[in-house]
Amino acid sequence: MYKRDVAVVVISFLALFLCLQHEGNFSFRKAWYHVTLHESEKLEALKDQIEDLPPPLVADLNGDGHLEVILATHDYKLQLVRPEPPGRAGEGFAPVEVVKSFSLLPEKVMLGLDRRPVAMAVGYIDPEPREKVRPPRKQVLVVITASWQVLCFDHNLNMMWEVAMEETLPRNARLAEVAVTITPHQVRQGHRGLVVVGGSLELGDMLAVETGEAGAQDATGQRGGG
């Protein structure tokens, strides 16, 4: 019994040693690059004002088998870029192709509306078809802004719809954390999928808000009485 146990242990260590010897290797090859701020002066001027943005997303939006990259820029734009394959040995990085760009800024200036993207997610909003022969399944992109605006884009970065949810936030509150998920689950027959948004808030000085409201009401009453 003891000899058999020793033999099993020896064989296990031998197998582990052989596996580690043949685990393979990998290497990094230069492929592509993308610059959102083209002049170093811009970056130097904005270094004290740059805000955190959601990380880029890598997904096959149009279902063609090739991955795209969706990223947000500091001038409140969304960019859809198509990565380049790695070049030959000795070649440098190649500039990436920007397929589509979309500005999150409204056409008209609106006070108190912060269009800075704080969260992004991609997913399927339509259930998978049951037919064996079917067109490629396409994903959608959902973006959440700092002012609690929810924007949904199709696979070509065309906006499908926009929902304003800032009225659900308490006054003098700001988003601390936010997350979004996309699911093809149907609540009712014939409906499309769901976009679920959740977040946590940081409340400001509520006493100052109440004092301001009381002052505004007093001023209104005095003007009405006069």
C-alpha positions as CSV (number, residue, x, y, z in Angstrom):
1,M,0.0,0.0,0.0
2,Y,2.8,2.4,0.9
3,K,4.7,1.7,-2.3
4,R,1.7,2.3,-4.4
5,D,1.0,5.6,-2.7
6,V,4.6,6.7,-3.3
7,A,4.3,5.6,-7.0
8,V,1.2,7.7,-7.4
9,V,2.8,10.8,-5.9
10,V,5.9,10.4,-8.1
11,I,3.8,10.0,-11.3
12,S,1.7,13.1,-10.3
13,F,4.8,15.2,-9.9
14,L,6.2,13.9,-13.2
15,A,3.0,14.7,-15.0
16,L,2.9,18.2,-13.5
17,F,6.5,18.7,-14.5
18,L,5.8,17.7,-18.1
19,C,2.7,19.9,-18.3
20,L,4.7,22.9,-17.1
21,Q,7.4,22.2,-19.7
22,H,4.8,22.2,-22.6
23,E,2.4,24.9,-21.5
24,G,3.4,27.0,-24.5
25,N,4.6,30.5,-24.9
26,F,3.1,33.8,-26.0
27,S,4.4,37.1,-27.4
28,F,3.1,40.6,-27.9
29,R,3.1,42.1,-31.4
30,K,2.6,45.8,-32.3
31,A,-0.9,46.3,-33.8
32,W,-2.6,49.7,-33.6
33,Y,-2.9,52.8,-31.6
34,H,-5.6,55.5,-31.1
35,V,-5.2,59.1,-29.8
36,T,-8.2,61.1,-28.5
37,L,-6.2,64.3,-27.8
38,H,-4.0,64.9,-30.8
39,E,-2.0,67.8,-29.4
40,S,0.1,67.5,-26.2
41,E,-0.9,71.1,-25.4
42,K,-4.5,70.0,-25.0
43,L,-3.6,67.3,-22.6
44,E,-1.3,69.7,-20.6
45,A,-4.1,72.3,-20.4
46,L,-6.7,69.8,-19.3
47,K,-4.6,67.7,-16.9
48,D,-6.2,69.4,-13.9
49,Q,-9.7,69.2,-15.3
50,I,-9.8,65.6,-16.7
51,E,-12.5,63.5,-15.2
52,D,-12.8,59.8,-15.0
53,L,-14.4,58.1,-17.9
54,P,-15.7,54.5,-18.3
55,P,-13.2,52.1,-19.7
56,P,-13.4,51.1,-23.4
57,L,-15.6,48.2,-24.4
58,V,-14.5,45.5,-26.8
59,A,-17.4,43.7,-28.5
60,D,-18.7,42.4,-31.8
61,L,-21.6,44.8,-32.2
62,N,-22.8,43.9,-35.7
63,G,-22.2,40.1,-35.5
64,D,-19.7,39.9,-38.4
65,G,-17.1,38.0,-36.3
66,H,-14.8,41.0,-35.9
67,L,-14.4,42.9,-32.7
68,E,-14.9,46.7,-32.4
69,V,-13.8,49.0,-29.6
70,I,-16.2,51.6,-28.2
71,L,-14.6,54.4,-26.2
72,A,-15.6,57.7,-24.6
73,T,-13.4,60.8,-25.0
74,H,-12.9,63.8,-22.7
75,D,-14.8,66.1,-25.0
76,Y,-17.9,64.0,-24.4
77,K,-17.9,61.9,-27.6
78,L,-18.4,58.3,-28.3
79,Q,-16.1,56.7,-30.9
80,L,-16.5,53.3,-32.6
81,V,-13.1,52.1,-33.9
82,R,-12.1,49.1,-35.8
83,P,-8.8,47.5,-34.6
84,E,-6.1,46.6,-37.0
85,P,-4.4,43.2,-37.1
86,P,-0.8,43.0,-35.9
87,G,1.8,43.9,-38.5
88,R,4.9,42.1,-39.6
89,A,8.0,41.8,-37.5
90,G,9.8,45.2,-37.3
91,E,6.7,47.2,-38.2
92,G,5.4,49.8,-35.8
93,F,1.9,50.6,-34.6
94,A,-0.8,51.6,-37.2
95,P,-3.4,54.2,-36.6
96,V,-6.8,52.8,-36.0
97,E,-9.8,53.6,-38.2
98,V,-12.6,55.5,-36.6
99,V,-15.8,54.1,-38.0
100,K,-18.3,56.4,-36.3
101,S,-18.3,59.3,-33.8
102,F,-21.2,60.6,-31.8
103,S,-21.2,63.8,-29.7
104,L,-23.1,63.5,-26.4
105,L,-23.4,67.3,-26.1
106,P,-26.9,68.7,-26.8
107,E,-27.5,71.0,-29.7
108,K,-28.7,73.7,-27.3
109,V,-26.8,74.6,-24.1
110,M,-28.8,73.4,-21.0
111,L,-27.8,74.5,-17.6
112,G,-27.4,71.8,-15.0
113,L,-27.2,69.0,-17.6
114,D,-23.9,67.1,-17.3
115,R,-23.5,64.9,-20.4
116,R,-20.3,63.3,-19.2
117,P,-20.5,59.5,-19.6
118,V,-20.1,57.6,-16.4
119,A,-21.0,54.0,-17.4
120,M,-21.3,52.0,-20.7
121,A,-22.4,48.5,-21.5
122,V,-23.1,46.4,-24.5
123,G,-25.5,43.5,-24.8
124,Y,-28.3,41.8,-26.7
125,I,-31.7,43.4,-26.3
126,D,-33.5,40.9,-28.7
127,P,-33.8,37.2,-27.9
128,E,-31.8,34.8,-30.0
129,P,-33.8,33.6,-33.0
130,R,-34.7,29.9,-33.2
131,E,-34.2,29.6,-36.9
132,K,-31.0,27.9,-38.1
133,V,-30.5,30.3,-41.0
134,R,-30.7,33.8,-39.6
135,P,-28.9,37.1,-39.9
136,P,-26.1,38.0,-37.6
137,R,-27.3,38.9,-34.1
138,K,-26.5,42.6,-33.3
139,Q,-25.9,44.2,-29.9
140,V,-26.8,47.6,-28.6
141,L,-24.8,50.1,-26.6
142,V,-26.2,51.8,-23.5
143,V,-24.5,54.9,-22.0
144,I,-25.3,56.6,-18.6
145,T,-24.4,60.2,-18.1
146,A,-23.6,62.1,-14.9
147,S,-27.0,63.8,-15.0
148,W,-28.8,60.4,-15.0
149,Q,-29.5,60.3,-18.8
150,V,-29.8,56.9,-20.3
151,L,-29.0,56.7,-24.0
152,C,-29.3,53.6,-26.2
153,F,-27.4,53.2,-29.5
154,D,-27.6,50.5,-32.2
155,H,-24.6,48.6,-33.6
156,N,-23.8,51.6,-36.0
157,L,-23.7,54.1,-33.1
158,N,-27.0,55.6,-34.1
159,M,-29.1,56.7,-31.1
160,M,-32.3,54.7,-30.7
161,W,-33.8,56.4,-27.7
162,E,-33.0,58.5,-24.7
163,V,-34.6,58.6,-21.2
164,A,-34.1,61.4,-18.6
165,M,-34.2,60.0,-15.1
166,E,-32.8,63.0,-13.2
167,E,-36.3,63.6,-11.8
168,T,-36.0,60.4,-9.7
169,L,-32.9,61.7,-7.9
170,P,-33.2,63.8,-4.7
171,R,-32.2,67.4,-4.9
172,N,-28.5,68.2,-4.2
173,A,-27.6,64.5,-4.8
174,R,-25.0,63.1,-7.2
175,L,-24.1,59.7,-8.6
176,A,-21.4,57.9,-6.6
177,E,-21.6,54.5,-8.4
178,V,-23.6,53.3,-11.3
179,A,-24.0,50.1,-13.2
180,V,-26.0,49.0,-16.2
181,T,-26.9,45.6,-17.6
182,I,-28.7,44.6,-20.8
183,T,-30.8,41.5,-21.1
184,P,-33.1,40.0,-23.9
185,H,-35.6,39.0,-21.2
186,Q,-39.1,39.9,-22.2
187,V,-41.5,41.2,-19.5
188,R,-44.5,41.1,-21.9
189,Q,-45.1,39.2,-25.0
190,G,-43.9,41.0,-28.1
191,H,-41.7,43.4,-26.1
192,R,-37.9,43.7,-26.6
193,G,-35.4,43.2,-23.8
194,L,-34.6,45.1,-20.7
195,V,-32.0,47.8,-19.8
196,V,-31.5,47.8,-16.0
197,V,-29.7,50.7,-14.4
198,G,-28.7,50.9,-10.8
199,G,-26.6,53.2,-8.7
200,S,-25.8,54.7,-5.4
201,L,-26.0,58.4,-4.5
202,E,-24.1,60.8,-2.4
203,L,-26.4,63.4,-0.7
204,G,-25.2,67.0,-0.3
205,D,-26.2,69.5,2.3
206,M,-29.9,69.0,2.5
207,L,-30.3,71.8,5.1
208,A,-28.9,74.3,2.5
209,V,-31.4,73.0,0.0
210,E,-34.3,73.4,2.4
211,T,-33.1,76.9,3.4
212,G,-32.9,77.9,-0.2
213,E,-36.4,76.7,-0.9
214,A,-37.8,78.5,2.2
215,G,-36.0,81.7,1.1
216,A,-37.5,81.4,-2.4
217,Q,-41.0,80.9,-1.0
218,D,-40.6,83.9,1.4
219,A,-39.5,86.1,-1.6
220,T,-42.4,84.9,-3.6
221,G,-44.8,85.7,-0.8
222,Q,-43.4,89.2,-0.3
223,R,-43.7,90.0,-4.0
224,G,-47.2,88.7,-4.0
225,G,-48.1,90.8,-0.9
226,G,-46.6,93.9,-2.3
